[in-house]
């Protein structure tokens, strides 16, 4: 599980966690097709976040590591 604000920072959509609230008030962010403005929204593996033309898909370490030998 990751929070929306953390994901936006990790994906370099915002530079710092303190910018997330202001960003969400200005820029439309969609989670699984629904508008979301809560920086604390919990995201789970399989969730899709759209910001402008960018699409972010939440995965888990287990899913990412499954293909490695």
PDB file of N, H, CA, C and O in Angstrom:
ATOM      1  N   UNK A   1       0.842  -1.168   0.000  1.00  0.00           N
ATOM      2  CA  UNK A   1       0.000   0.000   0.000  1.00  0.00           C
ATOM      3  C   UNK A   1       0.890   1.235   0.000  1.00  0.00           C
ATOM      4  O   UNK A   1       1.917   1.279   0.677  1.00  0.00           O
ATOM      5  N   UNK A   2       0.480   2.235  -0.769  1.00  0.00           N
ATOM      6  H   UNK A   2      -0.354   2.200  -1.319  1.00  0.00           H
ATOM      7  CA  UNK A   2       1.181   3.516  -0.812  1.00  0.00           C
ATOM      8  C   UNK A   2       0.118   4.606  -0.871  1.00  0.00           C
ATOM      9  O   UNK A   2      -0.963   4.392  -1.420  1.00  0.00           O
ATOM     10  N   UNK A   3       0.411   5.737  -0.325  1.00  0.00           N
ATOM     11  H   UNK A   3       1.289   5.910   0.121  1.00  0.00           H
ATOM     12  CA  UNK A   3      -0.526   6.855  -0.367  1.00  0.00           C
ATOM     13  C   UNK A   3      -0.298   7.664  -1.646  1.00  0.00           C
ATOM     14  O   UNK A   3       0.806   7.697  -2.189  1.00  0.00           O
ATOM     15  N   UNK A   4      -1.360   8.310  -2.113  1.00  0.00           N
ATOM     16  H   UNK A   4      -2.258   8.283  -1.673  1.00  0.00           H
ATOM     17  CA  UNK A   4      -1.300   9.061  -3.366  1.00  0.00           C
ATOM     18  C   UNK A   4      -0.184  10.093  -3.344  1.00  0.00           C
ATOM     19  O   UNK A   4       0.560  10.206  -4.318  1.00  0.00           O
ATOM     20  N   UNK A   5      -0.048  10.839  -2.273  1.00  0.00           N
ATOM     21  H   UNK A   5      -0.652  10.747  -1.482  1.00  0.00           H
ATOM     22  CA  UNK A   5       1.012  11.845  -2.177  1.00  0.00           C
ATOM     23  C   UNK A   5       2.394  11.238  -2.308  1.00  0.00           C
ATOM     24  O   UNK A   5       3.269  11.812  -2.956  1.00  0.00           O
ATOM     25  N   UNK A   6       2.598  10.075  -1.696  1.00  0.00           N
ATOM     26  H   UNK A   6       1.887   9.608  -1.170  1.00  0.00           H
ATOM     27  CA  UNK A   6       3.885   9.390  -1.784  1.00  0.00           C
ATOM     28  C   UNK A   6       4.172   8.945  -3.211  1.00  0.00           C
ATOM     29  O   UNK A   6       5.300   9.061  -3.690  1.00  0.00           O
ATOM     30  N   UNK A   7       3.142   8.433  -3.890  1.00  0.00           N
ATOM     31  H   UNK A   7       2.226   8.339  -3.501  1.00  0.00           H
ATOM     32  CA  UNK A   7       3.323   7.985  -5.270  1.00  0.00           C
ATOM     33  C   UNK A   7       3.683   9.155  -6.174  1.00  0.00           C
ATOM     34  O   UNK A   7       4.575   9.036  -7.014  1.00  0.00           O
ATOM     35  N   UNK A   8       2.996  10.287  -6.011  1.00  0.00           N
ATOM     36  H   UNK A   8       2.271  10.384  -5.328  1.00  0.00           H
ATOM     37  CA  UNK A   8       3.279  11.449  -6.850  1.00  0.00           C
ATOM     38  C   UNK A   8       4.708  11.944  -6.641  1.00  0.00           C
ATOM     39  O   UNK A   8       5.356  12.381  -7.592  1.00  0.00           O
ATOM     40  N   UNK A   9       5.197  11.880  -5.423  1.00  0.00           N
ATOM     41  H   UNK A   9       4.671  11.525  -4.650  1.00  0.00           H
ATOM     42  CA  UNK A   9       6.575  12.278  -5.151  1.00  0.00           C
ATOM     43  C   UNK A   9       7.550  11.254  -5.732  1.00  0.00           C
ATOM     44  O   UNK A   9       8.541  11.626  -6.361  1.00  0.00           O
ATOM     45  N   UNK A  10       7.273   9.979  -5.525  1.00  0.00           N
ATOM     46  H   UNK A  10       6.468   9.677  -5.014  1.00  0.00           H
ATOM     47  CA  UNK A  10       8.140   8.911  -6.034  1.00  0.00           C
ATOM     48  C   UNK A  10       8.249   8.961  -7.559  1.00  0.00           C
ATOM     49  O   UNK A  10       9.309   8.681  -8.118  1.00  0.00           O
ATOM     50  N   UNK A  11       7.148   9.320  -8.230  1.00  0.00           N
ATOM     51  H   UNK A  11       6.287   9.548  -7.776  1.00  0.00           H
ATOM     52  CA  UNK A  11       7.128   9.380  -9.695  1.00  0.00           C
ATOM     53  C   UNK A  11       7.611  10.732 -10.225  1.00  0.00           C
ATOM     54  O   UNK A  11       7.538  10.996 -11.425  1.00  0.00           O
ATOM     55  N   UNK A  12       8.104  11.581  -9.326  1.00  0.00           N
ATOM     56  H   UNK A  12       8.163  11.367  -8.351  1.00  0.00           H
ATOM     57  CA  UNK A  12       8.615  12.910  -9.697  1.00  0.00           C
ATOM     58  C   UNK A  12       7.561  13.809 -10.334  1.00  0.00           C
ATOM     59  O   UNK A  12       7.884  14.668 -11.155  1.00  0.00           O
ATOM     60  N   UNK A  13       6.306  13.609  -9.956  1.00  0.00           N
ATOM     61  H   UNK A  13       6.044  12.911  -9.289  1.00  0.00           H
ATOM     62  CA  UNK A  13       5.236  14.498 -10.410  1.00  0.00           C
ATOM     63  C   UNK A  13       5.314  15.791  -9.613  1.00  0.00           C
ATOM     64  O   UNK A  13       5.059  16.870 -10.148  1.00  0.00           O
ATOM     65  N   UNK A  14       5.665  15.684  -8.331  1.00  0.00           N
ATOM     66  H   UNK A  14       5.872  14.807  -7.897  1.00  0.00           H
ATOM     67  CA  UNK A  14       5.925  16.842  -7.475  1.00  0.00           C
ATOM     68  C   UNK A  14       7.328  16.677  -6.900  1.00  0.00           C
ATOM     69  O   UNK A  14       7.850  15.566  -6.809  1.00  0.00           O
ATOM     70  N   UNK A  15       7.929  17.805  -6.512  1.00  0.00           N
ATOM     71  H   UNK A  15       7.505  18.707  -6.585  1.00  0.00           H
ATOM     72  CA  UNK A  15       9.290  17.753  -5.981  1.00  0.00           C
ATOM     73  C   UNK A  15       9.351  17.358  -4.515  1.00  0.00           C
ATOM     74  O   UNK A  15      10.321  16.741  -4.074  1.00  0.00           O
ATOM     75  N   UNK A  16       8.310  17.714  -3.755  1.00  0.00           N
ATOM     76  H   UNK A  16       7.523  18.215  -4.114  1.00  0.00           H
ATOM     77  CA  UNK A  16       8.333  17.398  -2.332  1.00  0.00           C
ATOM     78  C   UNK A  16       6.931  17.083  -1.840  1.00  0.00           C
ATOM     79  O   UNK A  16       5.935  17.430  -2.476  1.00  0.00           O
ATOM     80  N   UNK A  17       6.876  16.427  -0.707  1.00  0.00           N
ATOM     81  H   UNK A  17       7.685  16.146  -0.190  1.00  0.00           H
ATOM     82  CA  UNK A  17       5.590  16.076  -0.123  1.00  0.00           C
ATOM     83  C   UNK A  17       4.760  17.292   0.234  1.00  0.00           C
ATOM     84  O   UNK A  17       3.531  17.227   0.225  1.00  0.00           O
ATOM     85  N   UNK A  18       5.419  18.410   0.552  1.00  0.00           N
ATOM     86  H   UNK A  18       6.418  18.462   0.560  1.00  0.00           H
ATOM     87  CA  UNK A  18       4.689  19.623   0.925  1.00  0.00           C
ATOM     88  C   UNK A  18       3.959  20.249  -0.264  1.00  0.00           C
ATOM     89  O   UNK A  18       3.066  21.073  -0.065  1.00  0.00           O
ATOM     90  N   UNK A  19       4.314  19.882  -1.479  1.00  0.00           N
ATOM     91  H   UNK A  19       5.039  19.213  -1.641  1.00  0.00           H
ATOM     92  CA  UNK A  19       3.675  20.429  -2.688  1.00  0.00           C
ATOM     93  C   UNK A  19       2.415  19.662  -3.094  1.00  0.00           C
ATOM     94  O   UNK A  19       1.633  20.146  -3.913  1.00  0.00           O
ATOM     95  N   UNK A  20       2.215  18.482  -2.531  1.00  0.00           N
ATOM     96  H   UNK A  20       2.850  18.090  -1.865  1.00  0.00           H
ATOM     97  CA  UNK A  20       1.141  17.597  -2.987  1.00  0.00           C
ATOM     98  C   UNK A  20      -0.239  18.228  -2.827  1.00  0.00           C
ATOM     99  O   UNK A  20      -1.036  18.200  -3.765  1.00  0.00           O
ATOM    100  N   UNK A  21      -0.535  18.789  -1.673  1.00  0.00           N
ATOM    101  H   UNK A  21       0.112  18.811  -0.910  1.00  0.00           H
ATOM    102  CA  UNK A  21      -1.860  19.347  -1.413  1.00  0.00           C
ATOM    103  C   UNK A  21      -2.201  20.450  -2.421  1.00  0.00           C
ATOM    104  O   UNK A  21      -3.293  20.455  -2.989  1.00  0.00           O
ATOM    105  N   UNK A  22      -1.280  21.372  -2.640  1.00  0.00           N
ATOM    106  H   UNK A  22      -0.393  21.368  -2.178  1.00  0.00           H
ATOM    107  CA  UNK A  22      -1.504  22.443  -3.609  1.00  0.00           C
ATOM    108  C   UNK A  22      -1.657  21.888  -5.025  1.00  0.00           C
ATOM    109  O   UNK A  22      -2.507  22.345  -5.788  1.00  0.00           O
ATOM    110  N   UNK A  23      -0.831  20.903  -5.368  1.00  0.00           N
ATOM    111  H   UNK A  23      -0.140  20.531  -4.747  1.00  0.00           H
ATOM    112  CA  UNK A  23      -0.899  20.289  -6.694  1.00  0.00           C
ATOM    113  C   UNK A  23      -2.266  19.673  -6.935  1.00  0.00           C
ATOM    114  O   UNK A  23      -2.861  19.864  -7.996  1.00  0.00           O
ATOM    115  N   UNK A  24      -2.768  18.929  -5.941  1.00  0.00           N
ATOM    116  H   UNK A  24      -2.285  18.774  -5.079  1.00  0.00           H
ATOM    117  CA  UNK A  24      -4.058  18.259  -6.093  1.00  0.00           C
ATOM    118  C   UNK A  24      -5.220  19.251  -6.175  1.00  0.00           C
ATOM    119  O   UNK A  24      -6.264  18.925  -6.739  1.00  0.00           O
ATOM    120  N   UNK A  25      -5.058  20.446  -5.624  1.00  0.00           N
ATOM    121  H   UNK A  25      -4.210  20.711  -5.165  1.00  0.00           H
ATOM    122  CA  UNK A  25      -6.126  21.444  -5.697  1.00  0.00           C
ATOM    123  C   UNK A  25      -6.175  22.120  -7.065  1.00  0.00           C
ATOM    124  O   UNK A  25      -7.194  22.701  -7.439  1.00  0.00           O
ATOM    125  N   UNK A  26      -5.086  22.044  -7.802  1.00  0.00           N
ATOM    126  H   UNK A  26      -4.258  21.571  -7.499  1.00  0.00           H
ATOM    127  CA  UNK A  26      -4.997  22.700  -9.118  1.00  0.00           C
ATOM    128  C   UNK A  26      -5.118  21.712 -10.270  1.00  0.00           C
ATOM    129  O   UNK A  26      -5.821  21.971 -11.246  1.00  0.00           O
ATOM    130  N   UNK A  27      -4.437  20.589 -10.156  1.00  0.00           N
ATOM    131  H   UNK A  27      -3.865  20.379  -9.363  1.00  0.00           H
ATOM    132  CA  UNK A  27      -4.308  19.612 -11.244  1.00  0.00           C
ATOM    133  C   UNK A  27      -5.252  18.434 -11.024  1.00  0.00           C
ATOM    134  O   UNK A  27      -5.247  17.840  -9.946  1.00  0.00           O
ATOM    135  N   UNK A  28      -6.061  18.086 -12.024  1.00  0.00           N
ATOM    136  H   UNK A  28      -6.065  18.569 -12.899  1.00  0.00           H
ATOM    137  CA  UNK A  28      -6.920  16.910 -11.852  1.00  0.00           C
ATOM    138  C   UNK A  28      -6.098  15.614 -11.826  1.00  0.00           C
ATOM    139  O   UNK A  28      -5.249  15.376 -12.685  1.00  0.00           O
ATOM    140  N   UNK A  29      -6.376  14.798 -10.827  1.00  0.00           N
ATOM    141  H   UNK A  29      -7.066  14.992 -10.129  1.00  0.00           H
ATOM    142  CA  UNK A  29      -5.735  13.490 -10.679  1.00  0.00           C
ATOM    143  C   UNK A  29      -6.858  12.470 -10.598  1.00  0.00           C
ATOM    144  O   UNK A  29      -7.831  12.663  -9.870  1.00  0.00           O
ATOM    145  N   UNK A  30      -6.720  11.393 -11.344  1.00  0.00           N
ATOM    146  H   UNK A  30      -5.929  11.237 -11.936  1.00  0.00           H
ATOM    147  CA  UNK A  30      -7.757  10.359 -11.419  1.00  0.00           C
ATOM    148  C   UNK A  30      -7.200   9.051 -10.895  1.00  0.00           C
ATOM    149  O   UNK A  30      -6.105   8.641 -11.279  1.00  0.00           O
ATOM    150  N   UNK A  31      -7.948   8.392 -10.018  1.00  0.00           N
ATOM    151  H   UNK A  31      -8.838   8.725  -9.707  1.00  0.00           H
ATOM    152  CA  UNK A  31      -7.573   7.076  -9.493  1.00  0.00           C
ATOM    153  C   UNK A  31      -8.663   6.098  -9.922  1.00  0.00           C
ATOM    154  O   UNK A  31      -9.820   6.215  -9.518  1.00  0.00           O
ATOM    155  N   UNK A  32      -8.273   5.143 -10.740  1.00  0.00           N
ATOM    156  H   UNK A  32      -7.333   5.048 -11.069  1.00  0.00           H
ATOM    157  CA  UNK A  32      -9.216   4.141 -11.264  1.00  0.00           C
ATOM    158  C   UNK A  32     -10.439   4.808 -11.903  1.00  0.00           C
ATOM    159  O   UNK A  32     -11.567   4.338 -11.756  1.00  0.00           O
ATOM    160  N   UNK A  33     -10.192   5.913 -12.615  1.00  0.00           N
ATOM    161  H   UNK A  33      -9.276   6.295 -12.735  1.00  0.00           H
ATOM    162  CA  UNK A  33     -11.255   6.591 -13.357  1.00  0.00           C
ATOM    163  C   UNK A  33     -12.074   7.584 -12.561  1.00  0.00           C
ATOM    164  O   UNK A  33     -12.981   8.205 -13.115  1.00  0.00           O
ATOM    165  N   UNK A  34     -11.783   7.758 -11.267  1.00  0.00           N
ATOM    166  H   UNK A  34     -11.046   7.254 -10.817  1.00  0.00           H
ATOM    167  CA  UNK A  34     -12.533   8.707 -10.435  1.00  0.00           C
ATOM    168  C   UNK A  34     -11.602   9.829  -9.971  1.00  0.00           C
ATOM    169  O   UNK A  34     -10.463   9.571  -9.582  1.00  0.00           O
ATOM    170  N   UNK A  35     -12.079  11.057 -10.012  1.00  0.00           N
ATOM    171  H   UNK A  35     -13.004  11.267 -10.328  1.00  0.00           H
ATOM    172  CA  UNK A  35     -11.292  12.209  -9.582  1.00  0.00           C
ATOM    173  C   UNK A  35     -10.945  12.064  -8.105  1.00  0.00           C
ATOM    174  O   UNK A  35     -11.786  11.688  -7.288  1.00  0.00           O
ATOM    175  N   UNK A  36      -9.699  12.365  -7.781  1.00  0.00           N
ATOM    176  H   UNK A  36      -9.016  12.670  -8.444  1.00  0.00           H
ATOM    177  CA  UNK A  36      -9.233  12.228  -6.397  1.00  0.00           C
ATOM    178  C   UNK A  36      -8.437  13.463  -5.997  1.00  0.00           C
ATOM    179  O   UNK A  36      -7.559  13.905  -6.739  1.00  0.00           O
ATOM    180  N   UNK A  37      -8.738  14.021  -4.831  1.00  0.00           N
ATOM    181  H   UNK A  37      -9.451  13.663  -4.228  1.00  0.00           H
ATOM    182  CA  UNK A  37      -8.039  15.206  -4.340  1.00  0.00           C
ATOM    183  C   UNK A  37      -7.444  14.977  -2.950  1.00  0.00           C
ATOM    184  O   UNK A  37      -6.919  15.914  -2.348  1.00  0.00           O
ATOM    185  N   UNK A  38      -7.518  13.762  -2.437  1.00  0.00           N
ATOM    186  H   UNK A  38      -7.945  13.001  -2.926  1.00  0.00           H
ATOM    187  CA  UNK A  38      -6.982  13.456  -1.101  1.00  0.00           C
ATOM    188  C   UNK A  38      -5.563  12.908  -1.229  1.00  0.00           C
ATOM    189  O   UNK A  38      -5.355  11.843  -1.811  1.00  0.00           O
ATOM    190  N   UNK A  39      -4.602  13.625  -0.691  1.00  0.00           N
ATOM    191  H   UNK A  39      -4.771  14.490  -0.218  1.00  0.00           H
ATOM    192  CA  UNK A  39      -3.212  13.166  -0.796  1.00  0.00           C
ATOM    193  C   UNK A  39      -2.986  11.885  -0.012  1.00  0.00           C
ATOM    194  O   UNK A  39      -2.053  11.137  -0.305  1.00  0.00           O
ATOM    195  N   UNK A  40      -3.826  11.624   0.979  1.00  0.00           N
ATOM    196  H   UNK A  40      -4.584  12.232   1.216  1.00  0.00           H
ATOM    197  CA  UNK A  40      -3.688  10.426   1.800  1.00  0.00           C
ATOM    198  C   UNK A  40      -4.429   9.217   1.274  1.00  0.00           C
ATOM    199  O   UNK A  40      -4.463   8.180   1.936  1.00  0.00           O
ATOM    200  N   UNK A  41      -5.025   9.326   0.096  1.00  0.00           N
ATOM    201  H   UNK A  41      -4.998  10.169  -0.442  1.00  0.00           H
ATOM    202  CA  UNK A  41      -5.761   8.198  -0.499  1.00  0.00           C
ATOM    203  C   UNK A  41      -4.845   6.992  -0.578  1.00  0.00           C
ATOM    204  O   UNK A  41      -3.749   7.073  -1.131  1.00  0.00           O
ATOM    205  N   UNK A  42      -5.289   5.881  -0.030  1.00  0.00           N
ATOM    206  H   UNK A  42      -6.180   5.815   0.420  1.00  0.00           H
ATOM    207  CA  UNK A  42      -4.491   4.661  -0.058  1.00  0.00           C
ATOM    208  C   UNK A  42      -4.633   3.978  -1.409  1.00  0.00           C
ATOM    209  O   UNK A  42      -5.740   3.769  -1.906  1.00  0.00           O
ATOM    210  N   UNK A  43      -3.503   3.640  -1.986  1.00  0.00           N
ATOM    211  H   UNK A  43      -2.604   3.811  -1.582  1.00  0.00           H
ATOM    212  CA  UNK A  43      -3.473   2.949  -3.274  1.00  0.00           C
ATOM    213  C   UNK A  43      -2.951   1.535  -3.056  1.00  0.00           C
ATOM    214  O   UNK A  43      -2.080   1.299  -2.219  1.00  0.00           O
ATOM    215  N   UNK A  44      -3.488   0.624  -3.807  1.00  0.00           N
ATOM    216  H   UNK A  44      -4.196   0.816  -4.487  1.00  0.00           H
ATOM    217  CA  UNK A  44      -3.109  -0.787  -3.702  1.00  0.00           C
ATOM    218  C   UNK A  44      -2.635  -1.295  -5.058  1.00  0.00           C
ATOM    219  O   UNK A  44      -2.902  -0.666  -6.081  1.00  0.00           O
ATOM    220  N   UNK A  45      -1.931  -2.432  -5.076  1.00  0.00           N
ATOM    221  H   UNK A  45      -1.714  -2.944  -4.244  1.00  0.00           H
ATOM    222  CA  UNK A  45      -1.494  -2.991  -6.351  1.00  0.00           C
ATOM    223  C   UNK A  45      -2.671  -3.132  -7.316  1.00  0.00           C
ATOM    224  O   UNK A  45      -3.740  -3.625  -6.956  1.00  0.00           O
ATOM    225  N   UNK A  46      -2.443  -2.689  -8.542  1.00  0.00           N
ATOM    226  H   UNK A  46      -1.575  -2.289  -8.834  1.00  0.00           H
ATOM    227  CA  UNK A  46      -3.468  -2.731  -9.579  1.00  0.00           C
ATOM    228  C   UNK A  46      -4.162  -1.398  -9.797  1.00  0.00           C
ATOM    229  O   UNK A  46      -4.783  -1.191 -10.840  1.00  0.00           O
ATOM    230  N   UNK A  47      -4.066  -0.483  -8.825  1.00  0.00           N
ATOM    231  H   UNK A  47      -3.562  -0.651  -7.979  1.00  0.00           H
ATOM    232  CA  UNK A  47      -4.684   0.833  -9.002  1.00  0.00           C
ATOM    233  C   UNK A  47      -3.959   1.605 -10.096  1.00  0.00           C
ATOM    234  O   UNK A  47      -2.745   1.479 -10.259  1.00  0.00           O
ATOM    235  N   UNK A  48      -4.709   2.403 -10.839  1.00  0.00           N
ATOM    236  H   UNK A  48      -5.695   2.505 -10.707  1.00  0.00           H
ATOM    237  CA  UNK A  48      -4.155   3.208 -11.928  1.00  0.00           C
ATOM    238  C   UNK A  48      -4.407   4.671 -11.603  1.00  0.00           C
ATOM    239  O   UNK A  48      -5.533   5.070 -11.306  1.00  0.00           O
ATOM    240  N   UNK A  49      -3.339   5.466 -11.663  1.00  0.00           N
ATOM    241  H   UNK A  49      -2.424   5.141 -11.905  1.00  0.00           H
ATOM    242  CA  UNK A  49      -3.417   6.895 -11.390  1.00  0.00           C
ATOM    243  C   UNK A  49      -3.071   7.634 -12.676  1.00  0.00           C
ATOM    244  O   UNK A  49      -2.040   7.372 -13.294  1.00  0.00           O
ATOM    245  N   UNK A  50      -3.950   8.569 -13.078  1.00  0.00           N
ATOM    246  H   UNK A  50      -4.789   8.782 -12.576  1.00  0.00           H
ATOM    247  CA  UNK A  50      -3.701   9.382 -14.266  1.00  0.00           C
ATOM    248  C   UNK A  50      -3.504  10.826 -13.844  1.00  0.00           C
ATOM    249  O   UNK A  50      -4.298  11.390 -13.091  1.00  0.00           O
ATOM    250  N   UNK A  51      -2.419  11.415 -14.351  1.00  0.00           N
ATOM    251  H   UNK A  51      -1.774  10.957 -14.962  1.00  0.00           H
ATOM    252  CA  UNK A  51      -2.104  12.822 -14.125  1.00  0.00           C
ATOM    253  C   UNK A  51      -1.736  13.389 -15.477  1.00  0.00           C
ATOM    254  O   UNK A  51      -0.680  13.069 -16.024  1.00  0.00           O
ATOM    255  N   UNK A  52      -2.611  14.238 -16.027  1.00  0.00           N
ATOM    256  H   UNK A  52      -3.469  14.498 -15.583  1.00  0.00           H
ATOM    257  CA  UNK A  52      -2.363  14.748 -17.374  1.00  0.00           C
ATOM    258  C   UNK A  52      -2.299  13.598 -18.358  1.00  0.00           C
ATOM    259  O   UNK A  52      -3.215  12.779 -18.430  1.00  0.00           O
ATOM    260  N   UNK A  53      -1.208  13.540 -19.119  1.00  0.00           N
ATOM    261  H   UNK A  53      -0.464  14.205 -19.060  1.00  0.00           H
ATOM    262  CA  UNK A  53      -1.022  12.471 -20.105  1.00  0.00           C
ATOM    263  C   UNK A  53      -0.303  11.254 -19.525  1.00  0.00           C
ATOM    264  O   UNK A  53      -0.062  10.279 -20.236  1.00  0.00           O
ATOM    265  N   UNK A  54       0.038  11.306 -18.245  1.00  0.00           N
ATOM    266  H   UNK A  54      -0.157  12.099 -17.667  1.00  0.00           H
ATOM    267  CA  UNK A  54       0.797  10.226 -17.615  1.00  0.00           C
ATOM    268  C   UNK A  54      -0.122   9.257 -16.887  1.00  0.00           C
ATOM    269  O   UNK A  54      -1.095   9.655 -16.247  1.00  0.00           O
ATOM    270  N   UNK A  55       0.208   7.985 -16.998  1.00  0.00           N
ATOM    271  H   UNK A  55       0.999   7.662 -17.517  1.00  0.00           H
ATOM    272  CA  UNK A  55      -0.527   6.944 -16.296  1.00  0.00           C
ATOM    273  C   UNK A  55       0.452   6.165 -15.435  1.00  0.00           C
ATOM    274  O   UNK A  55       1.474   5.676 -15.917  1.00  0.00           O
ATOM    275  N   UNK A  56       0.124   6.055 -14.145  1.00  0.00           N
ATOM    276  H   UNK A  56      -0.706   6.452 -13.753  1.00  0.00           H
ATOM    277  CA  UNK A  56       0.947   5.315 -13.202  1.00  0.00           C
ATOM    278  C   UNK A  56       0.156   4.115 -12.706  1.00  0.00           C
ATOM    279  O   UNK A  56      -1.005   4.254 -12.321  1.00  0.00           O
ATOM    280  N   UNK A  57       0.769   2.949 -12.711  1.00  0.00           N
ATOM    281  H   UNK A  57       1.713   2.836 -13.023  1.00  0.00           H
ATOM    282  CA  UNK A  57       0.101   1.735 -12.216  1.00  0.00           C
ATOM    283  C   UNK A  57       0.852   1.261 -10.976  1.00  0.00           C
ATOM    284  O   UNK A  57       2.071   1.088 -11.001  1.00  0.00           O
ATOM    285  N   UNK A  58       0.114   1.057  -9.904  1.00  0.00           N
ATOM    286  H   UNK A  58      -0.875   1.198  -9.884  1.00  0.00           H
ATOM    287  CA  UNK A  58       0.704   0.603  -8.648  1.00  0.00           C
ATOM    288  C   UNK A  58       0.942  -0.897  -8.735  1.00  0.00           C
ATOM    289  O   UNK A  58       0.041  -1.666  -9.072  1.00  0.00           O
ATOM    290  N   UNK A  59       2.168  -1.297  -8.425  1.00  0.00           N
ATOM    291  H   UNK A  59       2.899  -0.672  -8.151  1.00  0.00           H
ATOM    292  CA  UNK A  59       2.506  -2.721  -8.376  1.00  0.00           C
ATOM    293  C   UNK A  59       3.107  -3.019  -7.005  1.00  0.00           C
ATOM    294  O   UNK A  59       3.384  -2.103  -6.231  1.00  0.00           O
ATOM    295  N   UNK A  60       3.301  -4.269  -6.717  1.00  0.00           N
ATOM    296  H   UNK A  60       3.076  -5.013  -7.346  1.00  0.00           H
ATOM    297  CA  UNK A  60       3.919  -4.639  -5.446  1.00  0.00           C
ATOM    298  C   UNK A  60       5.305  -5.211  -5.711  1.00  0.00           C
ATOM    299  O   UNK A  60       5.609  -5.642  -6.824  1.00  0.00           O
ATOM    300  N   UNK A  61       6.128  -5.209  -4.692  1.00  0.00           N
ATOM    301  H   UNK A  61       5.881  -4.859  -3.788  1.00  0.00           H
ATOM    302  CA  UNK A  61       7.457  -5.812  -4.805  1.00  0.00           C
ATOM    303  C   UNK A  61       7.344  -7.270  -5.214  1.00  0.00           C
ATOM    304  O   UNK A  61       8.139  -7.749  -6.023  1.00  0.00           O
ATOM    305  N   UNK A  62       6.371  -7.976  -4.667  1.00  0.00           N
ATOM    306  H   UNK A  62       5.726  -7.587  -4.010  1.00  0.00           H
ATOM    307  CA  UNK A  62       6.206  -9.392  -4.983  1.00  0.00           C
ATOM    308  C   UNK A  62       5.926  -9.579  -6.462  1.00  0.00           C
ATOM    309  O   UNK A  62       6.472 -10.488  -7.088  1.00  0.00           O
ATOM    310  N   UNK A  63       5.072  -8.720  -7.032  1.00  0.00           N
ATOM    311  H   UNK A  63       4.628  -7.982  -6.524  1.00  0.00           H
ATOM    312  CA  UNK A  63       4.772  -8.830  -8.459  1.00  0.00           C
ATOM    313  C   UNK A  63       5.994  -8.491  -9.305  1.00  0.00           C
ATOM    314  O   UNK A  63       6.277  -9.167 -10.295  1.00  0.00           O
ATOM    315  N   UNK A  64       6.722  -7.437  -8.911  1.00  0.00           N
ATOM    316  H   UNK A  64       6.492  -6.888  -8.107  1.00  0.00           H
ATOM    317  CA  UNK A  64       7.898  -7.043  -9.687  1.00  0.00           C
ATOM    318  C   UNK A  64       8.983  -8.105  -9.609  1.00  0.00           C
ATOM    319  O   UNK A  64       9.638  -8.394 -10.611  1.00  0.00           O
ATOM    320  N   UNK A  65       9.183  -8.691  -8.434  1.00  0.00           N
ATOM    321  H   UNK A  65       8.651  -8.457  -7.620  1.00  0.00           H
ATOM    322  CA  UNK A  65      10.249  -9.671  -8.240  1.00  0.00           C
ATOM    323  C   UNK A  65       9.906 -11.048  -8.808  1.00  0.00           C
ATOM    324  O   UNK A  65      10.798 -11.877  -8.985  1.00  0.00           O
ATOM    325  N   UNK A  66       8.632 -11.303  -9.094  1.00  0.00           N
ATOM    326  H   UNK A  66       7.907 -10.629  -8.951  1.00  0.00           H
ATOM    327  CA  UNK A  66       8.204 -12.625  -9.561  1.00  0.00           C
ATOM    328  C   UNK A  66       8.867 -13.008 -10.876  1.00  0.00           C
ATOM    329  O   UNK A  66       9.096 -14.192 -11.123  1.00  0.00           O
ATOM    330  N   UNK A  67       9.178 -12.038 -11.722  1.00  0.00           N
ATOM    331  H   UNK A  67       8.992 -11.076 -11.522  1.00  0.00           H
ATOM    332  CA  UNK A  67       9.770 -12.336 -13.026  1.00  0.00           C
ATOM    333  C   UNK A  67      11.272 -12.462 -12.996  1.00  0.00           C
ATOM    334  O   UNK A  67      11.879 -12.790 -14.015  1.00  0.00           O
ATOM    335  N   UNK A  68      11.894 -12.212 -11.855  1.00  0.00           N
ATOM    336  H   UNK A  68      11.401 -11.946 -11.027  1.00  0.00           H
ATOM    337  CA  UNK A  68      13.354 -12.279 -11.767  1.00  0.00           C
ATOM    338  C   UNK A  68      13.807 -13.653 -11.287  1.00  0.00           C
ATOM    339  O   UNK A  68      13.155 -14.275 -10.448  1.00  0.00           O
ATOM    340  N   UNK A  69      14.903 -14.108 -11.813  1.00  0.00           N
ATOM    341  H   UNK A  69      15.433 -13.603 -12.494  1.00  0.00           H
ATOM    342  CA  UNK A  69      15.486 -15.378 -11.368  1.00  0.00           C
ATOM    343  C   UNK A  69      16.832 -15.164 -10.746  1.00  0.00           C
ATOM    344  O   UNK A  69      17.471 -16.123 -10.314  1.00  0.00           O
TER     345      UNK A  69
END
